Amino acid sequence: MHSIADSIHRIQEQLRGTSARLVVVTKTHPVERLQVAYAAGARIFGENRVQEMTAKQPELPADVEWHLIGHLQTNKVKYIAPFVHTIQSIDSLKLLLEVERQAAKYNREIAGLLQFHIADEETKTGLTLPEAEEILRSEEFRNLRHVRLSGVMGIATFTTDEDQLRREFRMLRGYFDKLKALYFAHEESFREVSMGMSSDYPLALGEGSTLIRVGSAIFGAR
Ligand SMILES: *Cc1c(COP(=O)(O)O)cnc(C)c1O
């Protein structure tokens, strides 16, 4: 069993020489363990529940980047709008418009990633490419001033089949490349491909991930 700090250092070592960054997924873990991760150099924390994130945020230093990685209901955006850095789970225009409204209230800019459905499982949520393009072509999208779409996110199938995982990561990378070329060619800030978790992040890095989301490989099983 490695310590939290050892695990973080080992992963950071694997990221050296790539442009990818580590999102430390802290859901279900108490604040004390987040503080240990912070002391070990972690600065991007991912939580999947609004209530848990808002409870932990005041207990950590202000330079933590908080990423919401779980499904977000529009009526809960207001609770995280004062501090959240990136919402990785944007899956509708309605949600984008609410993030815009709440971010404007605080005169902030919030980053968003379009979440795509890449898994071979019905239960996982996310957009299809046509749905994403419908959002990007809409007038409402063009009028957003406080949300900045900075890339894409996906959750692969829960499987050990490496060919399948590679295929799914490649599909997400392909969506990113296409959207980048068609809608964000001149926007440097559209650059993130969030994919890869504890069990598959080396594969995801091989397919061009820029944000790996790692929990259990750092903190142990939840
Ligand atoms: C929990 C979670 C992770 C981290 O999973 P681990 O297998 O513990 O690394 C990554 N992404 C999302 C969206 C999650 O909900």
Ligand as a Chemical Component Dictionary entry (heavy atoms), coordinates in Angstrom:
data_LIG
# 
_chem_comp.id                   LIG 
_chem_comp.type                 NON-POLYMER 
_chem_comp.pdbx_formal_charge   0 
_chem_comp.three_letter_code    LIG 
# 
loop_
_chem_comp_atom.comp_id 
_chem_comp_atom.atom_id 
_chem_comp_atom.alt_atom_id 
_chem_comp_atom.type_symbol 
_chem_comp_atom.charge 
_chem_comp_atom.model_Cartn_x 
_chem_comp_atom.model_Cartn_y 
_chem_comp_atom.model_Cartn_z 
_chem_comp_atom.pdbx_ordinal 
LIG C1 C1 C 0 -14.898 8.459  -9.526  1  
LIG C2 C2 C 0 -14.564 9.018  -10.849 2  
LIG C3 C3 C 0 -13.246 8.964  -11.341 3  
LIG C4 C4 C 0 -12.096 8.307  -10.606 4  
LIG O1 O1 O 0 -12.243 6.931  -10.578 5  
LIG P1 P1 P 0 -11.072 5.992  -10.001 6  
LIG O2 O2 O 0 -11.325 4.685  -10.643 7  
LIG O3 O3 O 0 -11.246 5.969  -8.513  8  
LIG O4 O4 O 0 -9.778  6.582  -10.410 9  
LIG C5 C5 C 0 -12.995 9.544  -12.580 10 
LIG N1 N1 N 0 -13.975 10.136 -13.300 11 
LIG C6 C6 C 0 -15.236 10.207 -12.856 12 
LIG C7 C7 C 0 -16.256 10.885 -13.702 13 
LIG C8 C8 C 0 -15.579 9.647  -11.627 14 
LIG O5 O5 O 0 -16.847 9.725  -11.198 15 
# 
loop_
_chem_comp_bond.comp_id 
_chem_comp_bond.atom_id_1 
_chem_comp_bond.atom_id_2 
_chem_comp_bond.value_order 
_chem_comp_bond.pdbx_ordinal 
LIG C1 C2 SING 1  
LIG C2 C3 SING 2  
LIG C2 C8 DOUB 3  
LIG C3 C4 SING 4  
LIG C3 C5 DOUB 5  
LIG C4 O1 SING 6  
LIG O1 P1 SING 7  
LIG P1 O2 DOUB 8  
LIG P1 O3 SING 9  
LIG P1 O4 SING 10 
LIG C5 N1 SING 11 
LIG N1 C6 DOUB 12 
LIG C6 C7 SING 13 
LIG C6 C8 SING 14 
LIG C8 O5 SING 15 
# 
